[in-house]
Amino acid sequence: MFQTACGGIVQVRQLIKQFLKFQVVGGIAFAIDYLGLMLLSQAFGLEPVVAAAVSYIISTVFNYYASMKFVFTHQDDMSRRREFTIFLILSAIGLGLNELIIWAGTEWLGDGAFAVTASKLAATAIVGVFNFFTRRYFLDANSPHNHTDD
């Protein structure tokens, strides 16, 4: 029982460490996403939902490379093409959530800088949690579902 409890503590610490790395990568990706969104929607007058999609896609490419280098461990039995495809599918779902939240927020609050920012912050929090746990589950070689107890 003691060994199981200690193992659980180690797993929680590893999860926290991984989540913190994910937050750093995600923070940089958010900066890319947010700056792109604000530049496109506020400086160039692009509709906020369209601007959010463009900036999200750009930040997703950065996020893939940084996440797979610094956060998650590549699965040896998975090709990079399959890994990237799964990452893109999960990102597309995240984009859908992002778009839905940006749309709802700007419908409710308007499309000014404050409304777009508040909507983006809500979307970032929700989509960030979704992204971490789905990517960890499907892509990380160290994910508990990739290990069997023999």
Secondary structure, 3 states (H helix, E strand, C coil): CHHHHHHHHHHHHHHHHHHHHHHHHHHHHHHHHHHHHHHHHHHCCCCHHHHHHHHHHHHHHHHHHHHHHHCCCCCCCCCHHHHHHHHHHHHHHHHHHHHHHHHHHHHHHCCCHHHHHHHHHHHHHHHHHHHHHHHHHHHCCCCHHHCCCC
